[in-house]
Amino acid sequence: MMSVEVLLLVIFVGAIVSYFLLRPRGIGEDTGGMTKLAPIEDWDPIVALKNSTVAMRAARVGAPTLKSLWRLKNPFVSDSVELQLSYRQALYKALAKVDDSAWRGIARVVADAVRPLLFRCTAPDGVCITADLRQVSLNTSLAAVLKALFNIDNIACDKLSYVGSEIHRITTEGKRHALTADASKDIPEDVRRSADTLIQALQDVFIDAAVSTELAETILYRVSGSPPPEEFNPLNLLLPAFEAPWRSILYTLLAALQPGPRSPEYALTLRNRPPDRSPDPQSLAIAYESLRLYPPIRRISRVLKIHRYRSDPAGPIDLGRDRATI
C-alpha cells in the first residue's frame, strides 16, 4: 500500500511540474505555438546528477555521521516493536487519506511551489522557459510531502528553497566528511551549526502550522519524548519521505525533457494527465523506469539462517528473528 502511494506521489509531482514547465501562456499572450525549455546558463545536468547521488554512493559509510548530524531517532530502526508498529499504522492512515480531493490539494501546492522558479522569455518562434531542475525537484517534492503527510500548505517559495537546498547540501557535506581522513574526528562546527539551524527552522514551520495530524502526534512528538512546542525533530519523518523521492523527480524531468525525437511525447504525457484520473500506461512506464533507476525506498536485504530452513523446509521462517541490513 505504501509503495503504491509513493509511486503515485512521484508520478503526480512529475506531472504537475512538467505541466508548469511546458504549458502554453494564458489567453492573449502570443507564444508562437511553441514552448521550449532551456537549462540555466552554465548548468550541466550530468554534474547535477553526480552531486545529487553522492549521498547514495556513500550511504553505508556515512550513515552514522548523518544520524549524529541530523540528531535522528528513526522509528523504523527503533528497538521498540510497539513504536515501529505505531509508526507504520499512522503512516498507512495518512497515505490512505490521499484521495482525489487530496491530490487536487497537492497539485495546487506543487503548482505554487514551481511558479516562482520558472523564467519565461517570449521569442518569435515561441516561449523559452529557463529553470534550475534540481531546485524545481527539491521544492516541489518537499511541498508535496509536507502537504500529503502533515497538511502543511502555506510555505513560501524562499523557505522551501532554503529547506530543500540545505537538506541536500548538509547531507552531502556530512557524507564527504565521513569519507575523509578526518572521519574519526568531530563533524565540522559550521556544518553542525547549519544542521541545527535547519532543524530549528523546521520546528518553527510545524509549530506555526499547528500540525496535529496523527502521524505527527504519534511519531514526531512521541519519539522526541515531549509534545510541541518543546524539542522535537521533524526530520525524523521528513528526511526519509523527501530525500530519495526528490531525486526520482529530477531523474524523470531530465529524462523527459532532454532533446530527442520522443521528448515532446514524454513531456506531454506527463503534462496532460489530470490529477483526478488514473495514470495512463505511458505515464506509468515513465514513472516505473524512474523508480527502477532510483527507488524512493532503499533496498533491504536479509541474511537468513539457512540451516533452519534446511532442517524444516515446510516450516515458516521468522524473518523478524533474522538479521536485516538496510
C-alpha positions in Angstrom: 0.0 0.0 0.0 2.7 2.5 0.9 4.7 1.7 -2.2 1.7 2.4 -4.4 1.1 5.8 -2.8 4.8 6.7 -3.1 4.6 5.7 -6.7 1.6 7.9 -7.3 3.2 10.8 -5.4 6.2 10.6 -7.7 4.1 10.4 -10.9 1.8 13.2 -9.8 4.5 15.6 -8.8 6.4 14.9 -12.0 3.2 15.5 -14.0 2.4 18.8 -12.2 6.0 20.1 -12.6 6.1 19.1 -16.3 2.8 20.8 -16.9 4.0 24.1 -15.5 7.3 23.8 -17.3 5.7 23.3 -20.7 2.2 24.7 -20.6 1.3 27.5 -23.0 0.9 31.0 -21.7 -2.5 32.5 -20.9 -5.1 33.7 -23.4 -4.0 36.8 -25.3 -0.3 36.0 -24.8 1.4 35.2 -28.1 3.7 32.2 -27.7 4.2 31.5 -31.4 2.8 28.0 -30.8 5.9 26.5 -29.2 7.3 26.2 -25.7 10.9 25.2 -25.2 12.9 24.5 -22.0 16.5 25.7 -21.7 18.8 24.9 -18.8 20.1 27.8 -16.8 23.4 29.2 -18.0 26.5 27.1 -17.2 24.3 24.4 -15.7 25.4 20.9 -16.5 22.8 18.2 -15.8 25.4 15.5 -15.5 27.2 17.4 -12.8 23.9 17.9 -11.1 23.2 14.2 -11.1 26.6 13.4 -9.7 26.1 15.9 -6.9 22.7 14.5 -6.3 23.8 10.9 -6.0 26.9 11.4 -3.8 24.9 10.6 -0.8 23.7 7.3 -2.2 27.2 6.2 -3.2 28.4 6.8 0.4 25.3 5.7 2.2 26.6 2.9 4.2 29.8 4.7 5.2 28.1 8.0 6.1 25.0 6.7 7.9 26.4 7.0 11.5 27.7 10.5 10.7 24.3 11.7 9.3 22.4 10.1 12.2 24.5 12.2 14.6 24.5 15.3 12.4 20.7 15.4 12.0 20.0 14.1 15.5 17.8 11.4 14.1 15.7 8.9 16.1 14.2 7.0 13.2 11.2 4.9 14.4 11.9 2.3 11.7 15.1 1.2 13.4 13.9 1.7 16.9 14.3 -1.2 19.4 10.7 -0.8 20.4 8.3 -3.1 18.4 5.4 -1.1 19.7 6.9 2.1 18.3 7.6 0.6 14.9 4.0 -0.7 14.7 2.5 2.7 15.7 4.7 4.4 13.1 3.5 2.1 10.3 -0.1 2.3 11.3 0.0 6.1 11.4 1.8 6.3 8.1 -0.7 3.9 6.4 -3.6 6.0 7.7 -2.0 9.2 6.5 -1.4 7.8 3.0 -4.9 6.2 2.9 -6.4 9.7 3.1 -4.7 10.8 -0.2 -7.9 10.6 -2.3 -8.9 12.6 -5.4 -9.6 15.6 -3.3 -6.3 15.4 -1.6 -4.5 15.0 -4.9 -6.0 18.3 -6.1 -4.8 20.0 -2.9 -1.3 18.6 -3.5 -1.5 19.8 -7.2 -2.2 23.3 -6.0 0.7 23.3 -3.5 3.1 21.9 -6.1 2.0 24.5 -8.7 2.5 27.3 -6.2 6.0 25.9 -5.4 7.1 25.7 -9.0 5.8 29.0 -10.4 8.4 31.3 -8.9 11.2 29.1 -10.2 10.3 29.5 -13.9 11.7 32.2 -16.0 10.0 32.8 -19.4 11.3 34.7 -22.4 9.0 35.2 -25.4 10.6 34.8 -28.8 9.3 35.0 -32.4 9.2 31.2 -32.6 7.7 30.5 -29.1 8.4 30.8 -25.4 11.7 29.7 -23.8 11.4 28.6 -20.2 14.6 28.6 -18.1 14.6 26.6 -14.8 17.0 25.0 -12.4 15.6 21.5 -12.5 17.4 20.4 -9.3 15.8 23.3 -7.4 12.4 22.6 -9.0 12.7 19.0 -7.9 13.7 19.9 -4.4 10.9 22.5 -3.9 8.1 20.5 -5.5 8.9 17.3 -3.7 9.2 19.0 -0.3 5.9 20.8 -0.9 4.2 17.6 -1.8 5.5 15.7 1.2 4.6 18.5 3.6 1.1 18.6 2.2 0.4 14.9 1.9 1.8 13.8 5.3 1.3 16.9 7.5 -1.3 19.1 5.7 1.2 22.0 5.6 0.5 24.1 2.5 1.4 27.7 3.3 5.2 27.6 3.0 6.7 30.4 1.0 8.9 29.6 -2.0 12.1 31.0 -0.4 11.5 28.9 2.7 11.0 25.7 0.6 14.2 26.6 -1.4 16.1 27.1 1.9 14.9 23.8 3.5 15.3 21.6 0.4 18.7 23.0 -0.6 20.1 22.8 3.0 19.0 19.2 3.5 20.8 18.3 0.3 23.9 20.5 1.0 24.4 19.5 4.6 23.8 15.8 3.9 26.4 15.9 1.1 28.9 17.7 3.4 28.3 15.2 6.2 28.9 12.2 3.8 32.0 13.8 2.4 33.3 14.3 5.9 32.7 10.6 6.6 34.9 9.6 3.6 37.9 11.8 4.5 40.8 11.1 6.8 39.2 13.2 9.4 36.1 10.9 9.6 37.1 9.9 13.2 37.0 13.5 14.3 34.0 15.6 15.2 31.8 16.9 12.4 33.0 20.4 11.4 31.3 23.0 13.6 30.0 25.1 10.7 28.2 22.0 9.3 26.7 21.1 12.6 25.5 24.7 13.2 23.9 24.7 9.8 22.1 21.4 10.7 20.9 22.8 14.0 19.6 26.0 12.3 17.7 24.0 9.8 16.1 21.8 12.4 15.0 24.9 14.3 13.5 26.4 11.1 11.5 23.2 10.6 10.4 23.2 14.2 9.1 26.7 13.6 7.2 25.6 10.5 5.5 22.8 12.3 4.6 25.0 15.3 3.4 27.9 13.2 1.2 25.5 11.2 -0.1 23.9 14.4 0.5 20.4 13.0 -1.7 17.9 14.8 -2.0 15.1 12.4 -2.0 11.6 13.8 1.3 10.9 12.1 2.9 13.9 13.8 1.3 13.2 17.2 2.1 9.5 17.2 5.6 9.7 15.8 7.3 13.0 15.8 6.4 14.2 19.2 6.4 10.8 20.8 9.8 9.9 19.5 11.3 13.0 21.0 9.6 12.3 24.3 7.8 15.7 24.5 5.0 17.3 22.6 5.4 20.7 20.8 6.4 23.4 21.3 9.2 21.7 23.1 12.1 19.8 21.5 11.2 17.6 18.5 12.8 16.9 15.2 10.7 17.0 12.0 13.5 15.4 10.1 12.7 12.0 11.7 9.8 11.7 9.2 10.6 14.4 6.7 14.0 13.2 5.7 13.1 9.6 4.7 10.0 10.8 2.9 11.8 13.5 0.9 15.5 12.7 0.5 15.2 10.0 -2.2 11.9 10.9 -4.0 13.2 14.3 -5.0 16.0 12.7 -6.9 13.4 10.4 -8.6 11.6 13.6 -9.7 14.9 15.1 -11.0 15.7 11.9 -13.0 12.2 11.9 -14.5 12.4 15.5 -15.6 15.9 15.2 -17.0 14.8 12.1 -19.0 11.5 13.5 -20.2 12.8 17.0 -21.2 16.2 16.2 -22.8 16.3 16.7 -26.6 15.2 13.8 -28.7 12.5 12.6 -31.1 10.3 11.3 -28.2 10.9 14.2 -25.8 7.7 16.2 -26.7 5.7 13.0 -26.4 7.0 12.1 -23.0 6.6 15.6 -21.7 3.0 16.0 -22.9 2.1 12.5 -21.5 3.1 13.8 -18.0 1.7 17.3 -18.5 -1.7 16.3 -19.8 -2.6 13.8 -17.0 -5.4 15.2 -14.8 -4.8 14.7 -11.1 -8.2 13.0 -10.5 -7.6 10.2 -13.1 -5.6 7.1 -13.0 -2.2 7.3 -14.8 -2.2 6.1 -18.4 0.2 3.3 -19.4 2.9 5.6 -20.8 2.9 7.8 -17.6 3.2 4.6 -15.6 6.0 3.4 -17.8 8.0 6.6 -17.3 7.4 6.6 -13.5 8.3 2.9 -13.1 11.5 3.4 -15.1 12.5 6.4 -12.9 11.7 4.4 -9.8 13.6 1.4 -11.0 16.7 3.6 -11.5 16.3 5.5 -8.2 13.9 3.8 -5.9 12.4 6.0 -3.1 12.9 3.2 -0.5 16.4 1.9 -0.1 16.8 -1.8 -0.9 16.5 -4.2 2.0 18.4 -7.5 2.2 18.2 -10.1 4.8 20.7 -12.7 6.0 18.8 -15.9 6.7 19.8 -18.7 8.9 19.7 -21.2 6.0 20.3 -24.2 8.2 16.9 -23.6 9.9 15.2 -23.8 6.5 17.1 -26.9 5.5 16.2 -28.7 8.7 12.5 -28.0 8.2 11.7 -26.8 4.6 7.9 -26.9 5.3 8.1 -24.8 8.4 7.8 -21.0 8.4 10.9 -18.7 8.7 10.5 -15.9 11.1 12.2 -13.1 9.2 11.9 -10.9 12.2 14.4 -13.0 14.1 17.0 -13.0 11.3 19.4 -10.2 10.8 18.3 -7.5 8.4 20.6 -5.0 6.7 19.4 -1.8 5.1 
